[in-house]
Amino acid sequence: MTLSRRSFVVSAGASLAALAGAPRIVLPWRRRYALVIRGGTVFDGLGGPGIEADVAIDAGRIVAIGRGLTDEGATEIDARGMVVAPGFIDIHSHGDGTLWDDPRAESVVRQGVTTIVVGQDGSSRAPIQGAPAVQAGTEDRHASESFAKLWESLKTLQPAVNVASMVGLGTLRGIVIGNENRPATPDEIARMTQLVEQALDEGACGASSGLEYTPGAFASRDELMELCRPLARRKLPYATHLRNEDDQLLESVDEAIAVATGAGCPLQISHLKTQGPRNWGKLDDVFAHIAKARGVAEAVAEGSKENARQAPATKPGTKRGTTTTTRRPVAGRGRQTPAAAPKAAAPAPPPGLDVAFDRYPYIAYQTGLSNLFPVWSRAGTTQEFLRRIDQPATAERIRRETVAKVELIGGWDNVQISGITNYADAAAEGKRLGAFAMTQRLEPYALAVALLQRGKGTVGMVGFAMSEENLERILAHPQGMVCSDGGAYALDGPTHKGHPHPRGLGTFPRVLGKYVRERKALTLAQAIRKMTALPASRIGLADRGRLAPGMAADVVVFDPATVADKATFESPFQYPEGIKAVIVNGAIALRERERAKERTGQTVVPGARG
């Protein structure tokens, strides 16, 4: 039976009576926590096996973890048979795109995600300072002139999830240079570097580039290197959407490695993929290039799927003796550990460059339809781009290069229209472009151009171009993390629109259901680490991503036997199953499919307690 908010926020006496089947006396000298999660299999996020334990939460912090904690909770959650893990951290999210329209972030919370890392692919909501080439209709009404102002805006908004943000190098290029296809001058590089410094001082958790998008695509390797130098002393990552993810993949990986090496900062390759069937065989070389940059042996660099299958995770409900905490094991009934300073989230990286990557669990990507068109054709304003498509001097070259790109991913039926701004074209949403073109009696390229022209350049697409086998290997790799690369949606309200990629509604449960439980591509403990401690350590979130006394109380409780995504490419607006409870900063955000009205997300920045 679905519980209402009122039914699960109850007194300790009523909660314990329901759980135990009989009244229990709360003695006046005993401590009463705000929340206790009872009897689940607790994974701390560091990759070790789960242990049966209780988790006590007070004042937004985890204060005790141990078997059979005797002190009561004002609210208690029965987690027997469930997994209790740190709240998931989406290391590459676009959830801020609709956050001001609907701060509930429904599809995010319902996946067990408690923190989103935005400002990706070279584009961030701060800073915005008089860009010289702002295109009509592209102004972001929720952009801020600085990261300090962005945090103030988010504090006023009070979203349901925590928000961290990188600074977008494409955004900075737009401010200083505009959408021009030319090298930056030394003075322009100096100004952009100063903006990076300011953003990092104000709490940005890294810098991102989107080198297949304009204006970021016009940046040279040397420009990127200079802009990333401020990251080095802060040990924050350069996260890059590579310049090319298909025929020039290896060259693009090498460019990213060169930028990070020259800047002296960690490298995060965004949504790593081998795009197009003729490039699927390049994954071994990609891993080898990464291993070489890291300075480790190739044999060690890639986690073996066989090893993952031979290392089963602890079965929920299995007792494993004592509980390990940040200070000492907690053994015996009633023993509990006081809050202590969190220990280091991860060991130091091996000699060489600190390289890692992330990936969503789908074989299709999402982007703008205009991204099928060559970068050079997209310089300047949208109006200039659309005019070039028809101009005799450029039309044939644009068509030739666009059709070649489509052939690389397998043809027009591997292009699905995911978003339309022109209401008259709404029938195209969710349709494969090749098949839909036949119903319209149009050649596919002509239809693509018509949709872009009528939509003023804004048309969304999903491209089916990746390998399932490669996807599993990327997810299982020790340096791989889980990301959605998706937005925030809901089954009601202003974010129930378009035909989005299902990753925005199903990524994290899909990894746990399909790739852990069904495919056994990685263990449960490995998957949880890739969703929690690993991304937290990547961007310097000292008190997130782990379950230990003293850490922020971001927690997810899920059923490992039933957790699964439901959203599909054909019917994306479906919430996942098996997520039983989500706690954000110590407050229940979701319990048994019922959302809380209170929103407790915070802005989170490197090195600081939330």
C-alpha positions as CSV (number, residue, x, y, z in Angstrom):
1,M,0.0,0.0,0.0
2,T,1.4,3.4,-0.9
3,L,2.1,5.5,2.2
4,S,1.3,9.2,2.5
5,R,3.8,11.7,3.8
6,R,1.8,11.9,7.1
7,S,1.8,8.1,7.5
8,F,5.5,7.7,7.5
9,V,6.5,10.8,9.5
10,V,5.3,9.4,12.8
11,S,6.4,9.3,16.4
12,A,9.0,6.8,17.6
13,G,6.6,4.9,19.7
14,A,4.2,4.3,16.8
15,S,7.0,3.5,14.4
16,L,8.5,0.9,16.6
17,A,5.2,-0.6,17.5
18,A,4.5,-1.1,13.8
19,L,7.9,-2.6,13.2
20,A,8.1,-4.9,16.1
21,G,4.5,-5.8,16.5
22,A,4.4,-4.6,20.1
23,P,4.8,-1.4,22.1
24,R,8.3,-0.5,23.3
25,I,9.2,1.8,26.1
26,V,11.5,4.7,25.3
27,L,13.5,5.4,28.5
28,P,14.0,9.1,29.2
29,W,17.8,8.8,29.4
30,R,18.2,7.1,26.0
31,R,19.1,9.0,22.9
32,R,16.5,9.6,20.2
33,Y,17.9,10.1,16.7
34,A,16.0,11.9,14.0
35,L,16.0,8.8,11.7
36,V,17.2,5.2,12.0
37,I,17.4,2.8,9.1
38,R,17.1,-0.7,10.5
39,G,18.6,-4.0,9.4
40,G,19.7,-3.3,5.8
41,T,22.8,-4.5,4.1
42,V,25.0,-1.4,4.3
43,F,27.5,-0.7,1.6
44,D,29.8,2.2,2.5
45,G,30.6,3.1,-1.1
46,L,34.3,2.3,-1.0
47,G,33.8,-1.0,-2.9
48,G,33.9,-3.5,-0.1
49,P,31.2,-6.0,0.8
50,G,28.0,-5.1,2.5
51,I,27.3,-5.8,6.2
52,E,24.0,-6.0,8.0
53,A,23.7,-2.9,10.2
54,D,21.6,0.0,11.4
55,V,22.3,3.6,10.3
56,A,21.4,6.4,12.6
57,I,21.0,10.0,11.3
58,D,20.7,13.2,13.2
59,A,21.0,16.9,12.3
60,G,21.6,16.0,8.6
61,R,24.6,13.8,9.4
62,I,25.3,10.1,9.9
63,V,26.1,9.7,13.5
64,A,26.3,5.9,14.1
65,I,26.4,2.7,12.1
66,G,26.2,-0.7,13.9
67,R,24.4,-3.9,14.5
68,G,21.3,-3.6,16.6
69,L,21.6,0.0,17.7
70,T,19.5,0.4,20.8
71,D,18.7,4.0,20.6
72,E,15.4,4.9,18.9
73,G,14.7,7.1,15.9
74,A,11.9,9.7,15.7
75,T,11.3,8.0,12.3
76,E,12.5,4.5,11.5
77,I,12.8,2.7,8.2
78,D,12.7,-1.1,8.1
79,A,15.4,-2.0,5.5
80,R,15.5,-5.8,6.1
81,G,16.3,-7.5,2.8
82,M,17.2,-4.1,1.3
83,V,20.5,-2.5,0.3
84,V,21.5,0.8,2.1
85,A,24.0,2.8,0.2
86,P,25.2,6.4,-0.1
87,G,23.0,8.6,-2.2
88,F,24.0,8.3,-5.8
89,I,26.0,11.1,-7.4
90,D,25.4,11.8,-11.0
91,I,28.9,12.9,-12.2
92,H,27.6,14.2,-15.5
93,S,24.1,15.6,-15.4
94,H,21.9,18.2,-17.2
95,G,19.3,18.1,-14.5
96,D,19.6,21.9,-14.0
97,G,18.0,22.5,-17.4
98,T,14.6,22.3,-15.8
99,L,15.3,22.7,-12.1
100,W,13.9,26.2,-12.0
101,D,10.7,25.0,-13.7
102,D,10.3,22.1,-11.4
103,P,12.7,21.9,-8.4
104,R,11.2,18.6,-7.3
105,A,13.6,16.9,-9.7
106,E,11.3,13.9,-9.7
107,S,13.1,11.6,-12.1
108,V,16.4,12.3,-10.4
109,V,15.3,11.6,-6.9
110,R,13.3,8.5,-7.9
111,Q,16.5,6.9,-9.2
112,G,18.2,7.3,-5.9
113,V,20.3,10.3,-7.0
114,T,20.9,12.8,-4.3
115,T,23.6,15.0,-6.0
116,I,23.8,16.2,-9.6
117,V,27.0,17.6,-11.1
118,V,26.1,20.1,-13.8
119,G,27.9,22.6,-16.0
120,Q,28.8,19.9,-18.4
121,D,29.9,19.7,-22.1
122,G,31.4,23.2,-21.9
123,S,28.2,24.9,-20.9
124,S,27.4,26.3,-17.4
125,R,24.8,28.6,-16.0
126,A,27.5,30.9,-14.7
127,P,29.2,33.2,-15.4
128,I,27.2,35.2,-17.9
129,Q,28.7,38.6,-18.6
130,G,27.6,40.4,-21.7
131,A,28.5,37.8,-24.4
132,P,29.1,39.6,-27.7
133,A,27.2,37.1,-29.8
134,V,24.1,36.1,-27.9
135,Q,21.7,34.4,-30.3
136,A,18.0,35.4,-30.4
137,G,16.0,33.0,-28.3
138,T,19.0,31.3,-26.6
139,E,19.1,33.6,-23.5
140,D,19.1,31.5,-20.3
141,R,16.8,33.2,-17.9
142,H,18.3,31.3,-15.0
143,A,21.9,32.1,-15.8
144,S,23.9,34.0,-13.2
145,E,26.7,36.6,-13.6
146,S,28.9,34.6,-11.2
147,F,29.0,31.3,-9.3
148,A,28.4,33.2,-6.1
149,K,25.1,34.5,-7.6
150,L,24.3,31.0,-8.9
151,W,24.6,29.5,-5.4
152,E,22.3,32.3,-4.1
153,S,19.7,31.5,-6.8
154,L,19.8,27.8,-5.9
155,K,19.5,28.5,-2.2
156,T,16.4,30.6,-2.9
157,L,15.0,27.9,-5.2
158,Q,15.7,25.1,-2.7
159,P,15.8,22.1,-5.0
160,A,15.1,18.5,-3.9
161,V,18.7,17.4,-4.8
162,N,22.2,18.7,-4.1
163,V,23.8,20.6,-6.9
164,A,27.5,20.9,-7.8
165,S,28.6,22.6,-11.0
166,M,31.6,22.8,-13.2
167,V,32.5,26.0,-15.2
168,G,31.9,25.6,-18.9
169,L,34.8,26.6,-21.1
170,G,32.5,27.0,-24.0
171,T,30.4,29.5,-22.0
172,L,33.6,31.5,-21.2
173,R,34.6,31.5,-24.9
174,G,31.1,32.8,-25.7
175,I,31.5,35.6,-23.2
176,V,34.9,36.7,-24.4
177,I,35.0,35.8,-28.1
178,G,31.5,34.9,-29.2
179,N,30.6,32.1,-31.6
180,E,33.5,32.9,-33.9
181,N,35.6,30.3,-35.6
182,R,39.0,31.7,-34.9
183,P,41.9,31.3,-32.4
184,A,41.8,33.2,-29.1
185,T,44.3,36.0,-28.7
186,P,46.7,36.0,-25.7
187,D,44.6,38.8,-24.1
188,E,41.4,36.7,-24.6
189,I,43.0,33.6,-23.1
190,A,44.1,35.7,-20.1
191,R,40.6,37.0,-19.6
192,M,39.1,33.5,-19.9
193,T,41.7,32.1,-17.5
194,Q,40.8,34.8,-15.0
195,L,37.1,33.8,-15.2
196,V,38.1,30.2,-14.6
197,E,40.0,31.3,-11.5
198,Q,37.0,33.2,-10.2
199,A,34.6,30.4,-10.8
200,L,36.8,27.9,-9.0
201,D,37.3,30.4,-6.1
202,E,33.6,30.6,-5.8
203,G,33.0,26.8,-5.7
204,A,33.0,25.4,-9.2
205,C,34.1,21.7,-9.0
206,G,36.1,21.6,-12.3
207,A,36.0,22.8,-15.8
208,S,34.2,21.2,-18.8
209,S,34.5,21.4,-22.5
210,G,32.2,20.4,-25.3
211,L,34.4,20.1,-28.4
212,E,31.7,19.0,-30.8
213,Y,29.6,22.0,-29.9
214,T,30.1,25.7,-30.8
215,P,31.8,27.8,-29.6
216,G,33.9,25.2,-27.7
217,A,34.8,23.4,-30.9
218,F,36.8,26.4,-32.1
219,A,39.2,26.2,-29.1
220,S,42.7,24.9,-29.8
221,R,44.6,22.5,-27.7
222,D,46.8,25.2,-26.4
223,E,43.9,27.4,-25.4
224,L,42.3,24.5,-23.5
225,M,45.6,23.8,-21.7
226,E,45.9,27.4,-20.5
227,L,42.4,27.5,-19.3
228,C,42.8,24.3,-17.3
229,R,46.0,25.3,-15.5
230,P,44.0,26.8,-12.5
231,L,42.6,23.3,-11.9
232,A,46.0,21.8,-11.1
233,R,46.7,23.2,-7.6
234,R,43.1,22.4,-6.6
235,K,43.3,18.9,-8.0
236,L,40.0,19.4,-9.8
237,P,39.2,17.7,-13.1
238,Y,39.0,18.8,-16.7
239,A,35.9,17.1,-18.0
240,T,35.7,16.9,-21.7
241,H,33.1,15.9,-24.3
242,L,35.8,14.8,-26.8
243,R,36.3,16.6,-30.1
244,N,35.3,13.4,-31.9
245,E,33.8,10.2,-30.6
246,D,33.9,8.1,-33.9
247,D,36.5,8.1,-36.7
248,Q,38.9,10.4,-34.8
249,L,38.3,8.9,-31.4
250,L,41.9,7.9,-30.6
251,E,43.2,11.3,-31.7
252,S,40.6,13.0,-29.6
253,V,41.5,10.9,-26.5
254,D,45.2,11.8,-27.1
255,E,44.3,15.5,-27.3
256,A,42.4,15.3,-24.0
257,I,45.3,13.6,-22.4
258,A,47.7,16.2,-23.8
259,V,45.5,19.1,-22.4
260,A,45.4,17.6,-18.9
261,T,49.1,16.7,-18.9
262,G,50.1,20.2,-20.0
263,A,47.8,21.8,-17.4
264,G,48.8,19.3,-14.7
265,C,45.2,18.5,-13.7
266,P,43.1,15.3,-13.6
267,L,41.2,14.3,-16.7
268,Q,37.6,13.1,-16.8
269,I,36.4,11.9,-20.3
270,S,32.7,12.5,-20.5
271,H,30.3,9.7,-21.6
272,L,33.1,7.6,-23.2
273,K,31.9,5.8,-26.3
274,T,33.0,4.3,-29.6
275,Q,30.5,5.7,-32.0
276,G,29.5,3.9,-35.2
277,P,30.0,0.2,-36.0
278,R,33.3,0.7,-37.8
279,N,34.7,2.2,-34.6
280,W,33.5,-0.4,-32.1
281,G,36.8,-2.2,-32.3
282,K,38.8,0.8,-31.1
283,L,37.9,0.3,-27.4
284,D,41.1,-1.8,-26.6
285,D,43.2,1.0,-28.0
286,V,41.3,3.6,-26.1
287,F,41.9,1.7,-22.8
288,A,45.6,1.2,-23.8
289,H,46.0,5.0,-24.4
290,I,44.4,5.7,-21.0
291,A,46.5,3.1,-19.2
292,K,49.7,4.5,-20.8
293,A,48.8,8.0,-19.6
294,R,48.1,6.7,-16.1
295,G,51.4,4.9,-16.0
296,V,50.0,1.5,-15.3
297,A,50.2,-1.8,-17.1
298,E,47.5,-2.4,-19.7
299,A,46.6,-5.7,-18.0
300,V,45.7,-3.9,-14.8
301,A,43.9,-1.0,-16.5
302,E,40.8,-2.8,-17.5
303,G,38.7,-4.6,-15.0
304,S,37.9,-8.2,-16.1
305,K,34.2,-9.1,-16.6
306,E,35.1,-12.6,-15.4
307,N,36.6,-11.2,-12.2
308,A,33.4,-9.3,-11.6
309,R,31.3,-12.4,-12.1
310,Q,33.5,-14.3,-9.7
311,A,33.2,-11.8,-6.9
312,P,29.5,-11.8,-5.8
313,A,28.3,-9.0,-3.6
314,T,27.0,-9.7,-0.1
315,K,23.4,-10.9,-0.3
316,P,21.1,-8.5,1.6
317,G,20.2,-9.9,5.0
318,T,23.5,-12.0,5.3
319,K,25.2,-11.3,8.6
320,R,28.9,-10.6,8.4
321,G,29.8,-10.0,12.0
322,T,30.9,-6.5,13.0
323,T,30.5,-3.2,11.2
324,T,33.5,-1.2,10.1
325,T,33.4,2.5,10.7
326,T,35.8,5.4,10.5
327,R,37.2,4.8,14.0
328,R,36.9,1.1,15.0
329,P,34.7,-1.9,14.4
330,V,31.3,-1.8,16.1
331,A,30.5,-5.2,17.5
332,G,27.7,-6.6,19.6
333,R,24.2,-5.4,20.1
334,G,23.8,-1.8,21.4
335,R,27.3,-0.7,20.6
336,Q,27.5,2.3,18.4
337,T,30.2,4.6,17.0
338,P,30.3,8.4,17.7
339,A,30.7,10.8,14.8
340,A,34.3,11.1,13.6
341,A,36.2,12.9,10.9
342,P,35.7,11.1,7.6
343,K,38.6,9.2,6.3
344,A,40.1,9.6,2.8
345,A,37.6,8.6,0.1
346,A,40.1,6.9,-2.2
347,P,43.8,6.0,-2.4
348,A,46.2,8.2,-4.2
349,P,46.3,7.7,-8.0
350,P,49.2,5.8,-9.5
351,P,52.2,7.7,-11.0
352,G,51.2,9.5,-14.2
353,L,48.1,11.3,-15.2
354,D,44.9,10.9,-13.2
355,V,42.5,9.8,-15.9
356,A,39.0,8.5,-15.5
357,F,35.7,8.6,-17.4
358,D,32.0,8.1,-17.1
359,R,29.2,6.5,-19.2
360,Y,25.4,6.1,-19.2
361,P,24.0,2.5,-19.6
362,Y,22.5,2.9,-23.1
363,I,23.7,2.3,-26.6
364,A,22.2,5.6,-27.9
365,Y,23.2,9.2,-27.3
366,Q,21.2,12.4,-27.2
367,T,22.1,15.7,-28.7
368,G,20.8,18.4,-31.0
369,L,19.9,17.5,-34.6
370,S,22.2,20.3,-35.7
371,N,25.1,18.3,-34.3
372,L,24.9,16.0,-37.4
373,F,26.0,19.0,-39.4
374,P,29.7,20.0,-39.7
375,V,31.1,22.2,-37.0
376,W,32.3,24.8,-39.5
377,S,28.8,25.3,-40.8
378,R,27.5,26.2,-37.3
379,A,29.8,29.2,-36.7
380,G,28.1,32.5,-35.9
381,T,24.4,32.8,-35.2
382,T,21.7,30.2,-35.8
383,Q,20.4,32.3,-38.6
384,E,23.8,32.2,-40.3
385,F,23.9,28.4,-39.9
386,L,20.5,27.9,-41.5
387,R,21.4,30.3,-44.4
388,R,24.5,28.3,-45.1
389,I,22.5,25.1,-45.6
390,D,20.7,26.7,-48.6
391,Q,23.5,28.9,-50.0
392,P,24.9,27.5,-53.3
393,A,28.5,28.0,-52.2
394,T,28.1,25.8,-49.1
395,A,24.9,23.7,-49.5
396,E,26.4,20.7,-51.3
397,R,29.4,20.4,-48.9
398,I,27.1,20.6,-45.9
399,R,24.8,17.9,-47.3
400,R,27.7,15.6,-48.2
401,E,29.4,15.8,-44.7
402,T,26.0,15.5,-42.9
403,V,25.0,12.4,-44.9
404,A,28.4,10.9,-44.2
405,K,27.9,11.4,-40.5
406,V,24.5,9.7,-40.6
407,E,25.9,6.8,-42.6
408,L,28.6,6.4,-40.0
409,I,26.0,5.7,-37.3
410,G,24.0,3.4,-39.5
411,G,21.5,5.5,-41.4
412,W,18.6,7.8,-40.9
413,D,16.5,5.2,-39.0
414,N,19.2,5.4,-36.3
415,V,18.2,9.0,-35.7
416,Q,15.1,9.5,-33.4
417,I,13.6,12.9,-33.0
418,S,13.4,13.6,-29.3
419,G,12.3,17.3,-29.0
420,I,10.5,19.8,-31.2
421,T,10.0,23.5,-30.5
422,N,7.7,24.1,-33.5
423,Y,4.3,22.8,-32.5
424,A,3.3,22.1,-36.1
425,D,6.0,19.4,-36.2
426,A,4.9,17.7,-33.0
427,A,4.1,14.5,-34.9
428,A,7.8,13.9,-35.5
429,E,8.6,13.5,-31.8
430,G,9.6,10.0,-31.0
431,K,9.8,9.0,-34.6
432,R,12.8,7.5,-36.5
433,L,13.7,10.1,-39.0
434,G,14.1,7.8,-42.0
435,A,10.7,6.1,-41.5
436,F,9.0,9.4,-40.7
437,A,10.4,10.9,-43.9
438,M,8.8,8.2,-45.9
439,T,5.4,9.0,-44.4
440,Q,6.0,12.7,-45.3
441,R,7.2,11.7,-48.8
442,L,10.4,13.6,-48.2
443,E,14.0,12.6,-48.6
444,P,15.5,12.3,-45.0
445,Y,18.1,15.0,-45.4
446,A,15.4,17.4,-46.7
447,L,13.2,16.6,-43.7
448,A,16.0,17.2,-41.3
449,V,16.7,20.6,-42.8
450,A,13.0,21.5,-42.8
451,L,12.7,20.5,-39.1
452,L,15.7,22.7,-38.2
453,Q,14.5,25.6,-40.2
454,R,11.0,25.5,-38.8
455,G,12.4,25.0,-35.3
456,K,14.9,27.8,-35.6
457,G,17.7,25.4,-35.2
458,T,16.4,23.7,-32.0
459,V,15.5,20.1,-32.6
460,G,16.5,17.2,-30.3
461,M,17.7,13.8,-31.5
462,V,18.7,10.4,-30.1
463,G,21.4,8.5,-32.1
464,F,21.7,4.8,-31.9
465,A,25.4,4.1,-32.6
466,M,27.1,2.2,-29.8
467,S,27.9,-1.4,-29.0
468,E,26.4,-3.3,-26.0
469,E,29.6,-5.3,-25.5
470,N,31.7,-2.1,-25.3
471,L,29.1,-0.5,-23.0
472,E,29.5,-3.4,-20.5
473,R,33.3,-3.1,-20.6
474,I,33.2,0.7,-20.1
475,L,30.9,0.3,-17.1
476,A,33.1,-2.4,-15.5
477,H,36.4,-0.6,-16.0
478,P,38.0,0.4,-12.7
479,Q,38.2,4.1,-13.9
480,G,34.6,4.1,-15.1
481,M,31.8,5.9,-13.3
482,V,28.1,6.0,-13.9
483,C,26.4,9.1,-15.3
484,S,23.0,9.9,-16.8
485,D,24.0,12.7,-19.1
486,G,20.3,13.4,-18.8
487,G,17.8,15.9,-17.6
488,A,15.2,16.0,-14.9
489,Y,11.6,15.1,-15.8
490,A,8.3,14.3,-14.2
491,L,5.0,12.5,-15.1
492,D,3.2,15.7,-14.4
493,G,3.9,19.4,-14.6
494,P,6.2,21.5,-16.8
495,T,8.9,18.9,-17.3
496,H,6.6,16.3,-18.8
497,K,7.3,17.4,-22.3
498,G,9.0,16.2,-25.5
499,H,10.3,12.6,-26.0
500,P,13.5,12.5,-24.0
501,H,16.2,9.9,-23.8
502,P,15.2,7.4,-21.1
503,R,18.5,7.9,-19.4
504,G,17.0,10.9,-17.5
505,L,14.5,8.6,-15.9
506,G,16.3,5.2,-15.6
507,T,20.1,5.3,-15.6
508,F,21.0,4.3,-12.0
509,P,18.3,1.6,-11.5
510,R,19.2,0.2,-15.0
511,V,22.8,-0.3,-14.0
512,L,21.7,-2.1,-10.8
513,G,19.1,-4.2,-12.5
514,K,20.4,-5.0,-15.9
515,Y,24.2,-4.8,-15.6
516,V,24.6,-6.0,-12.0
517,R,21.8,-8.4,-11.4
518,E,21.1,-9.7,-14.9
519,R,24.2,-9.4,-16.9
520,K,26.7,-9.6,-14.0
521,A,29.0,-7.2,-15.8
522,L,30.1,-5.8,-12.5
523,T,29.3,-6.6,-8.8
524,L,26.9,-4.7,-6.7
525,A,29.7,-3.3,-4.5
526,Q,31.6,-2.1,-7.7
527,A,28.5,-0.5,-9.1
528,I,27.7,1.4,-5.9
529,R,31.3,2.7,-5.7
530,K,31.1,4.0,-9.3
531,M,27.9,5.9,-8.3
532,T,29.1,7.2,-4.9
533,A,32.6,7.4,-3.4
534,L,34.4,7.5,-6.8
535,P,32.5,10.5,-8.2
536,A,32.6,12.3,-4.8
537,S,36.3,12.0,-4.6
538,R,36.7,13.1,-8.2
539,I,35.2,16.5,-7.6
540,G,36.5,16.9,-4.0
541,L,33.2,16.4,-2.1
542,A,34.8,15.5,1.2
543,D,31.6,14.6,3.1
544,R,29.5,12.9,0.4
545,G,29.6,9.6,-1.4
546,R,30.2,7.3,1.7
547,L,28.3,6.0,4.6
548,A,30.3,6.7,7.7
549,P,29.8,8.7,10.9
550,G,30.3,12.4,10.3
551,M,29.3,12.2,6.6
552,A,26.3,14.1,5.2
553,A,23.2,11.9,5.4
554,D,22.5,11.3,1.7
555,V,21.2,7.7,1.6
556,V,19.4,5.4,-0.8
557,V,17.6,2.2,0.2
558,F,16.7,-0.2,-2.6
559,D,15.6,-3.7,-3.3
560,P,18.4,-5.5,-5.2
561,A,16.0,-8.2,-6.3
562,T,13.6,-5.8,-8.0
563,V,15.4,-2.5,-8.8
564,A,15.0,-1.8,-12.5
565,D,14.4,0.9,-15.0
566,K,11.1,1.2,-16.8
567,A,11.7,4.1,-19.2
568,T,12.2,3.1,-22.8
569,F,13.1,4.9,-26.0
570,E,9.5,4.3,-27.2
571,S,7.9,5.3,-23.8
572,P,10.3,7.3,-21.7
573,F,8.0,8.8,-19.1
574,Q,8.1,5.9,-16.6
575,Y,9.7,5.9,-13.2
576,P,11.9,3.1,-12.1
577,E,11.1,0.3,-9.6
578,G,12.7,-0.9,-6.5
579,I,13.9,2.4,-5.0
580,K,12.4,2.2,-1.5
581,A,13.7,5.3,0.2
582,V,15.9,8.3,-0.6
583,I,17.3,10.6,2.1
584,V,18.8,14.0,1.2
585,N,20.7,15.8,4.0
586,G,19.0,13.7,6.6
587,A,15.5,14.3,5.5
588,I,13.3,11.7,3.7
589,A,12.7,12.8,0.1
590,L,11.1,9.6,-1.1
591,R,9.6,6.6,0.7
592,E,7.6,3.8,-0.9
593,R,7.0,6.0,-4.0
594,E,5.7,8.8,-2.0
595,R,7.5,12.1,-2.3
596,A,8.0,14.5,0.6
597,K,6.8,18.1,0.1
598,E,9.9,19.5,1.8
599,R,12.9,19.9,-0.4
600,T,16.3,19.7,1.3
601,G,18.9,19.8,-1.5
602,Q,21.9,22.1,-1.0
603,T,24.7,23.6,-3.2
604,V,27.8,21.5,-2.7
605,V,31.4,22.6,-3.4
606,P,34.8,21.0,-3.2
607,G,36.3,20.5,0.2
608,A,33.5,21.9,2.2
609,R,30.9,20.4,4.5
610,G,27.4,20.7,3.1
